Amino acid sequence: MTINTEDLLNSILESLDRIDYIKPEDIPDIDLYMDQVTTFMDSKLRSTVRYPGDDKILTKTMINNYAKNDLLPPPVKKKYSREHVLVLIFIYYYKSFLSIGDIQSLLRPITDKYFKNGQEFNLEKIYREVFSLEKETVERLKEDVREKYAKAEETFGDAPEESVEFLRKFSFICELSFDVYVKKQLIEKLIDELNQEQARGCEKGKK
């Protein structure tokens, strides 16, 4: 691949070093109106979108739809708590690769049991626990991307010279895409299993 592609890879790897999750203490410790929620989410997540000038992080319509689909507990007197914001952060990351139904299956047991439960082990505790793995995950991801890039560089050695650069980029994209495909399949199967477990639990409850 050309030096431009290598520069692009290095730029992506450097950007991974700058990834940081929204810490609970970054969230205002007061209930927010919808406009304040969308402004806060935009200020914290704008750098994650593909087209910063055009892409929407969160809109009023999105929030209303999440509430209608039981993804988000209803606001209290039109105000949203810190825990509402934590749920919205989970939704933001999931919605790029999961259906609304899958997100509902994944988050509903969490919000039902831990949202504003008044206990020490609550939604914020769960949020902190899962995002504490982020730095380690990023390091593994960087190494995996480097390995895929190196393998892609070794492909199409016998291709016409004018096509080698494109084909190696294509190979790199295919490597990354297959990884995403497999992980998405695994996530969907795990969610299906959770749904089956919940259905069995409901059946036992009826008996």
C-alpha positions in Angstrom: 0.0 0.0 0.0 1.1 3.6 -0.5 2.5 5.8 2.2 -0.9 7.6 2.2 -2.6 4.5 3.4 0.0 3.9 6.1 -0.5 7.5 7.3 -4.2 6.9 7.4 -3.7 3.7 9.5 -1.4 5.6 11.9 -4.0 8.4 12.2 -6.7 5.9 13.0 -4.6 4.2 15.6 -3.7 7.5 17.2 -7.4 8.4 17.3 -8.1 5.2 19.2 -5.7 6.5 21.9 -8.0 9.5 22.3 -11.2 7.5 22.8 -12.7 8.1 26.2 -16.1 7.2 27.5 -18.4 9.7 29.2 -17.7 9.4 32.9 -20.7 9.6 35.2 -19.2 12.5 37.0 -19.1 14.4 33.7 -22.9 14.2 33.6 -24.6 17.2 35.4 -25.8 16.2 38.8 -29.2 17.8 38.2 -32.2 16.7 36.1 -32.2 18.1 32.6 -34.8 19.1 30.1 -34.7 17.4 26.7 -32.9 20.3 25.0 -30.2 20.2 27.7 -29.8 16.4 27.2 -29.3 16.7 23.5 -26.8 19.6 24.0 -24.8 17.6 26.5 -24.7 14.4 24.3 -23.7 16.5 21.3 -20.8 18.2 23.3 -19.5 14.8 24.4 -19.9 12.6 21.3 -19.6 15.0 18.4 -16.1 13.8 17.7 -17.3 10.2 17.2 -19.4 10.8 14.1 -18.3 10.3 10.5 -19.6 13.7 9.3 -19.3 16.1 12.3 -21.0 19.0 10.4 -24.1 16.9 9.4 -24.6 13.8 11.6 -27.0 14.0 14.4 -26.0 12.6 17.8 -29.4 12.8 19.5 -32.6 14.5 18.6 -35.9 15.1 20.4 -37.6 12.7 18.0 -35.0 10.0 18.8 -35.5 10.4 22.5 -39.3 10.2 22.1 -39.0 7.1 20.0 -36.7 5.4 22.5 -39.3 6.1 25.2 -42.2 4.8 23.0 -40.2 1.6 22.4 -39.5 1.1 26.1 -35.7 1.6 25.6 -35.7 4.6 27.9 -37.7 5.0 31.1 -40.1 8.0 31.0 -38.9 11.4 32.2 -40.2 12.9 35.4 -42.0 16.2 34.9 -40.3 16.4 31.5 -36.8 16.1 33.1 -34.2 13.5 32.6 -31.8 12.2 35.3 -28.2 11.2 35.1 -29.4 7.6 34.8 -31.5 8.5 31.8 -28.3 9.9 30.2 -26.4 6.7 31.0 -29.1 4.7 29.2 -28.9 7.1 26.2 -25.2 6.5 26.0 -25.7 2.8 25.8 -28.3 3.2 23.1 -26.0 5.6 21.1 -23.3 2.9 20.8 -25.7 0.0 20.2 -27.9 1.6 17.6 -25.1 1.6 14.9 -25.2 -2.2 14.7 -28.3 -3.5 16.6 -32.0 -3.3 15.9 -34.3 -1.5 18.2 -35.8 -4.8 19.3 -32.3 -6.2 20.2 -31.4 -3.1 22.1 -34.7 -3.4 24.0 -34.0 -7.0 24.8 -30.5 -6.1 26.1 -31.4 -3.0 28.1 -34.9 -3.7 29.4 -33.7 -6.2 32.1 -31.1 -3.6 33.2 -33.4 -0.7 33.4 -36.2 -2.7 35.1 -33.9 -3.9 37.9 -31.3 -1.2 38.3 -32.7 2.1 37.1 -33.2 4.4 40.1 -33.4 1.3 42.4 -32.0 3.2 45.4 -29.3 0.6 45.9 -25.6 0.7 45.9 -25.5 -1.7 43.0 -27.3 0.4 40.5 -27.2 1.5 36.8 -24.3 3.8 37.4 -22.3 0.9 39.0 -23.0 -1.3 35.9 -22.0 1.5 33.6 -18.7 2.1 35.4 -17.9 -1.6 35.4 -18.4 -2.2 31.7 -16.6 0.9 30.6 -13.7 0.3 32.9 -12.6 -2.3 30.3 -12.3 0.3 27.6 -8.6 1.1 27.7 -7.6 -2.6 27.6 -10.1 -3.2 24.8 -8.6 -0.3 22.7 -5.1 -1.7 23.1 -6.2 -5.2 21.8 -8.1 -3.5 19.0 -5.1 -1.5 17.9 -3.0 -4.7 17.8 -5.7 -6.5 15.8 -5.9 -3.7 13.3 -2.2 -3.7 12.8 -2.2 -7.4 12.2 -5.0 -7.2 9.6 -3.2 -4.4 7.9 0.0 -6.4 7.7 -1.8 -9.4 6.2 -3.6 -7.2 3.6 -0.2 -5.8 2.5 0.9 -9.3 1.6 -2.1 -10.0 -0.7 -2.4 -9.6 -4.4 1.3 -9.8 -5.1 0.5 -11.2 -8.6 -2.1 -8.5 -9.5 -1.6 -5.9 -12.2 0.6 -3.1 -10.8 -2.0 -0.5 -11.4 -4.6 -2.4 -9.3 -2.4 -3.5 -6.4 -3.1 -0.5 -4.2 -6.9 -0.7 -4.6 -7.0 -4.4 -4.1 -4.9 -4.3 -0.9 -7.2 -1.7 0.5 -10.1 -3.9 -0.5 -8.5 -6.8 1.2 -8.0 -4.7 4.4 -11.6 -3.6 4.3 -12.8 -7.2 3.9 -10.7 -8.4 6.8 -12.2 -5.7 9.0 -15.7 -6.3 7.7 -15.6 -10.0 8.3 -14.6 -9.4 11.9 -17.6 -7.0 12.4 -19.9 -9.6 10.7 -18.8 -12.4 13.0 -19.0 -10.3 16.2 -22.5 -9.0 15.2 -23.7 -12.6 14.6 -22.3 -13.6 18.1 -24.0 -10.6 19.7 -27.4 -11.4 18.1 -27.1 -15.1 19.2 -26.4 -14.0 22.7 -29.4 -11.7 22.7 -31.6 -14.5 21.3 -30.4 -16.7 24.2 -31.2 -14.0 26.7 -34.7 -13.7 25.2 -35.2 -17.5 25.5 -34.0 -17.4 29.1 -36.4 -14.6 29.9 -39.3 -16.4 28.2 -38.5 -19.6 30.2 -38.5 -17.5 33.4 -41.9 -16.1 32.5 -43.3 -19.6 31.9 -42.0 -20.7 35.3 -43.6 -17.7 36.9 -47.0 -18.5 35.4 -46.8 -22.1 36.8 
